[in-house]
Amino acid sequence: MERENNRKGFSGGMRKRKVCQFCADKTLKIDYKDVETLKKYTTERGKILPRRITGTCSMHQRHITRAIKQARTVALMPFDADL
């Protein structure tokens, strides 16, 4: 008998490891002026997403964090969401 699993799409075992977008595609650059790219790494509230969610490596996560903070300083991105 096969055991029924309540979670959709997860049958136990190992999950596929996320790959860093910037390591996989060497042409992508992290720049504080590229707000559209940086928005993918923040929540709707404006918080920076962690590595375990985004799948970036530690080196690129540090670059992303630094770029988001620079973009906030020069007012390209908000510090928090307007409620």
ChimeraX attribute file (.defattr): number of C-alpha atoms within 10 A of each C-alpha:
attribute: neighborCount
match mode: 1-to-1
recipient: residues
	/A:1	3
	/A:2	4
	/A:3	6
	/A:4	7
	/A:5	10
	/A:6	8
	/A:7	8
	/A:8	6
	/A:9	7
	/A:10	10
	/A:11	12
	/A:12	8
	/A:13	6
	/A:14	7
	/A:15	8
	/A:16	6
	/A:17	8
	/A:18	13
	/A:19	12
	/A:20	16
	/A:21	14
	/A:22	16
	/A:23	13
	/A:24	9
	/A:25	9
	/A:26	8
	/A:27	8
	/A:28	11
	/A:29	13
	/A:30	19
	/A:31	16
	/A:32	22
	/A:33	15
	/A:34	14
	/A:35	16
	/A:36	10
	/A:37	15
	/A:38	19
	/A:39	16
	/A:40	12
	/A:41	20
	/A:42	17
	/A:43	12
	/A:44	11
	/A:45	12
	/A:46	16
	/A:47	15
	/A:48	19
	/A:49	17
	/A:50	14
	/A:51	16
	/A:52	10
	/A:53	9
	/A:54	17
	/A:55	15
	/A:56	20
	/A:57	16
	/A:58	12
	/A:59	10
	/A:60	17
	/A:61	21
	/A:62	13
	/A:63	15
	/A:64	23
	/A:65	19
	/A:66	15
	/A:67	19
	/A:68	28
	/A:69	18
	/A:70	16
	/A:71	20
	/A:72	16
	/A:73	12
	/A:74	11
	/A:75	10
	/A:76	15
	/A:77	20
	/A:78	16
	/A:79	15
	/A:80	12
	/A:81	11
	/A:82	8
	/A:83	4
